[in-house]
Every structure is written in C-alpha cells, then in structure tokens.
Amino acid sequence: MNPFKVVRTLVLALIMFFALKLLGFSSALAGLGALIPLLFGCIDLMAATVFSLTGCVFIFAVAVTLFPTQYMMLKKLVGVGIMQASTRAQISGSNASTNGAGDDKK
C-alpha cells in the first residue's frame, strides 16, 4: 500500500473524529464515525465520497463553532418540530381509537 494513502486515510479519520467530537458526540460515536473514512480509505473505495463526507462534517463543525447561537436555535427548532410531530401522532392515534370504538356500537 502506498504510504501516502495510509497517511491520507489516517488524517481523514482524525479530522472526522475531532469534527464529530466538536459537534458534541461521545468518543464512542465519534470513533465509529471516524471508521467510515478509515475503512473506505484502507480498501481505496469511494475516495471522493469519503472526502466529501469528511469535508461536510468538518465545515459544519467549524460553522457551529463560529455561530453557536444559530446552532442552538436550529437545535431547538428541530426539537420542537420533532415534539410537535410526536404529539400529532399521539393525538391522531387517540382519535382513531375512539372513532373505532364508536363505529362498533352502531
């Protein structure tokens, strides 16, 4: 194996690991995320995709570091959206169960 490819693969894995750690992931999840460029780099498969994925994660981590308030607003907005969707599902589920019970009595 070419020594340049080994160094390139290790650098990509380290960038992915520290970018994921910067985003707040645990060490275990960051390590699993860093395995993606490490494994694909070792077998020399989809190199362009691995570069793009690592670059996107790194750029997002840098943007979160530079603009933390916007990230918190986005995180809060996404959390509210998820909560609203689950509440709607619970409400529609309870309506369906009461409507179904009323249909049996007719």
Secondary structure, 3 states (H helix, E strand, C coil): CCHHHHHHHHHHHHHHHHHHHHCCCCHHHHHHHHHHHHHHHHCCCCHHHHHHHHHHHHHHHHHHHHCHHHHHHHHHHHHHHHHHHHHHHHHHHHHHHHHHHHHHHC
